[in-house]
Amino acid sequence: MTENIGPADRAYRGVLRATGLTVLVVMGLVGLFLGFRAAQALRVAGWGFLTTEAWEPDAKVFGIATVLTGTLLIAAVAILIAVPMATGTALYISEYTSGWWKKLLITLVDLMAAVPSVVYGLWGFFLLQGHVIGLSRWISDYFGWIPFLAVEGVDPSDPLASETVYTSSTFIAGLVVAMMITPVICSVMREVFAQAPAGEREGAYALGATRWGMIRAVVLPYGRGGMIGGTMLGLGRALGETIAVYLIISPAVEIQPLILQNGANSVSALIALRYGESTPFATSALMAAGLSLFVLTLIVNFVASSFIARSRSGAASDA
């Protein structure tokens, strides 16, 4: 059956297709540029680029094992903190508020998403870090038996022990990044939750469900795709965050799996720190690091797309 669409619809469809193709072309060009500039360093490093911890390009000893591990740890901390906050906030705004209060909360969340990352970084360095040290110490004292929550070189029974060992850590950097990505995740979830079918909501109430029961039976299952999509969108930003992480962390020269202890690193922070003083070959090595982050972000997005396509909200959006 031939579609009966007018000229305006054809023009709109053409604009959408052109826009989508433009995005794909730009992403492809970015990947080609990074690959071309990174080729020299990758030929020298080989597969050792993924496993070497040191970063001394001019000595031909360099790799992203340290910074890639740090990037993943910071992003993991941020996601574990941001997703529950974003989910709760989105549900509260979409299901429990109305009128001017709802509009105010939506505006505040959107404004938080627009705050520059350097502001979050300064806030984290000068204000948040000093107030979180006590929490970091408490976690390490009571849960230090968990390997990644331990802190080396600290006696829990000594109240006068130096607190600098808890500063500039993966945990603090993850907290700052979590504050940055929570509004983004929340906005996506809120929009999806609001689109849950009204008939199914009323049916749940008719069967005697409470509001929370309706949310569990209707809203959350329907919004699963949006929850995954918002989380992956936030994860993409967490993986690539530069300035806020750069201001917080104390760059580590080896893999630092202890998230509460001083010392962390990330791919983006490495690039920001070393680019200005790099030789041409070192610049090629930094481009290789950027290429690895680019590929990692693409993988995350592809995985997210596969999950979203299987969900009800994702299928509805494609229809």
N, C-alpha and C positions, 0 to 999 in steps of 0.2 A: 504494500500500500504506500503510495507516494505521499510524502508530507506536504501539507498545504500551509506554507508559511509565506509571509509577506516580505517585501524588500527590507523593512526595518529589522525584522527578525534575522534575515540573512546577513545583514550588515553587522548586527550585534554578535552573531555567531562567528563571523569572520574576525571581528576585533578580538574576541576571546581566544580564538585559535592562534591568531598572530601573537597575542600577549603570551600565551603558554609556550609557543615555539621560541619566542624571544628569551624567556627565562631559561629554557633548556640550552639555547645557543650560548647565552652568557655564562651559564654554569660550565658548559663544555669548554669555553674559551679560558675560563679561570683555571680549570683542571689542566688544560694544555700548557698554559703559561707556567704554572707551578711545576709541571712535569719537565718542561724544557729547561727551566732555570735550575731544577734540582738534579738534572741528569749527571752533571759532572761529579757532584758529591756522592750520588748513589752508586756510580761506577766504582768509586774508590772504596766506599764502605761496604757495599754488597749487602747480604742478609744480616751482617753484623750490625747494621744500622738500627735494627729492631731490638737487639739484645745488649748493646754496649751502654754502660752507665755514664762513662766519662764524656765530657764535651770539650774537646780540644781539636777543632777542625784543622788548624794550621799544623798540628803534629800528626794529622791523619788518623786520630783516634777520637771517634765521636759516634754517638748514637742517642736514641730517644727513649731508652728503657726507663730512665729516671723520670723524665718529664712526662712521658705518656702515662706511667703509673700514677704520678701525682695528679695529672689531669683527670684521670678516671676516679681517683679517690675523692677529689674535691667535688666533682660532679655527683658522685654517689651520695656524699654527705648532704649536698644541696637538695637533691631529689628526695631523699628520705625525710628531710625537714619540710620541704616546700609542698609536696603532694598532699599530706594530711591537712595542712593549713589551707591550701587552695581549695581542696574538696569541701571542707567545712564551711569556708567563706562563701563558695559558690552555692552550696545548698541553702545556707542561711538567706542569701540575697534572693535566690529564685523561689524558695518555698516558704519562707517565714516572714518576709517583709513585704511592704507595699507602700504606695504613695511617695511622699517626699523623702522619707527615710531610705527607701530603696534607691531612688534616683541619686541621693547623696552618696550612698555607699558605692554605687556603680561609678560615679564620677571620681571618688577617692581612689578606688582600685585602678581605674584607667590612668589617673595622674601618677600613681606610684610606678606604673609601667613605663611612664615617659621620663622619669627622673634619670639624668645621665649617670653612667656607671661610676664616673670619678667621684660623684657625690656620695654614692654608697661606699666607695673605697675609703674616702676621708672619714665618713661616719664610723665605719668599722674600725679604722686604725686609731682614731682619737677617742671614741666613746665606747663602742661595743667591746673592744678587746679588753679593756680594764675591768669591765663588769662580768666578763665571761671566764676570766682566769679562775675565779672561785668555783664555778661550775665544772671547769675542766679538771681542777684538782679533786673535787668531790667524786667525779666519775672515775678518775684513775685510782683513787683510794679504795673505792668500794667495788669497782668492776675491772680493776687492773689484771685480774686473773684471765680476762679475755685478751688474747694476744695483741690485737690491734688497739686496745684501749689502755695498754700499759705505758708507763713513762719511765725511761731509764735514768738512773743517776739521782733519784729522789727518794728520800726516806719519809714515808707517810706519817711516821710518829714524830717527826721534827716540825713543829709549828713555825719555825724561823727559816725553813728551807726557801731558797730563792724561787720566785715565781716566774722568772724570765724563761724557764724551760717550757712553760705552757703558752708563751706568746708566739705569734707568727706561725701558727700551726695550720694543718689541713682542716681541722675542726672549725677554727675561727674563719678561715677563708670560705669554707663551705657554708657557714652561717650567713655571711655577707652575700654570697651568690644566691642562697636560698631566698633572702629578702628581695633580690632582684627578679628572680624568675617566678615567684609566687603570684604576682599580679597577672603575668602573662598566662600562666596555667589557669588561674581562676577565671579570667575573661573567657577563655575557650570553653571551660566546663560550664560556666553560667549560661552561655548561649545555648549549649546543647541540652542542659537540664530544662530550660524554659520551653523547649520544643517537644517535650514528652507528650504523647497523645492525651488530650483532655478526656476522651471517652474511657481510656484505661484508668485514668486517675479517678473518675467518677465511679467506675465499676469497682475499683478497690474499696472506695469509701462505702459503696452500697453493700459490699460483702462484710462490712464491719471493721475494716482496717483503720488503725489510727493514722495520723499524718506520717509518723516515722515508718509505720508499716507500709503505707502507700509508696513512700520514697524507696524503701528497700525492694518492693515488688515491681514498681513501675519505672521510677525515675532513674535509679542507678543502673538497672539492666539496659534501659534504652540508651542511656548516656555513656555506655562503656567505651564506645568508639571515640567520643569526644574526650573522655578522661585519658585514654591512651594517647590521642593526638596532642592534647594540651601538655601532657607529661613529656612526650618526646620533643615538642617544641621548646619546652623549658630546658630539657636536657641538652638540646642543640646549643642554646645560649650559654648554658653552664659550661659546656665543653670549650667554647670559644671565648669565654670572658677573659679580658686582658687586664685593663687598668685596675679594677677593684682587687683582683688577685695579686697583681704586681705590687700594689701598695701595702698589702697585708703580709704576704709571705716573706720568710727569710730563705732565699734559694738554697736548696740542698744539692749536694754534689753526688749523692748516691740515693738509691731507692729508700724512701722513708715510709714504712708501712704503719708506723705509730701515729695515728691521726691527731692525738692530743699533744704531741711533743713538738717542740720548736723545729722548724725546717720543713719545707714543702717546695714543690715546683710544678710548673705546668708548661705545656708547649707554647701557648700564647705569651706567657710571662717571659719565657726564654727568648722568644723572638724580640719582644719589646726591650729586654735588657741588653741583648748582644748586637742588635742590628746596627746601631750607630758606630760601633767600633770594629765592625767586621771587615776582613779582607774579601776580595772577590770570591775566593774558594769558601770562606766561612759563610758568606752570604748565600752561596749555593746550598750549603748544609742547612741553613735556616729555612730556605725554600723547601728543602726536603722535609723538614719538620712540619712546615705549613701544609705540605701535600698530604702528609700522614693524618693531620687533623681534618683536612678536607675530606679525605676518604672515609675516616671514622664517622664524620657527621652524615655523609651520604648513606653509610650502612645503617646508622640509627634511623634515619628517615625512611629508608626502604622497609626496614623491619616494622616500623610504626604503621606504614601504609598497608602492609599485609594484614596486620591486626585490625585496623580500622575498617578495611573492606569487608571483613567477616562479621562486623557488628551491625546492629539494626540502625543506629544513627548514621553509620558510614554508608550503608546501603541506601538509606533514605536520601542522603545528600547527593549520591550519584544518580539517583533516579531522575 
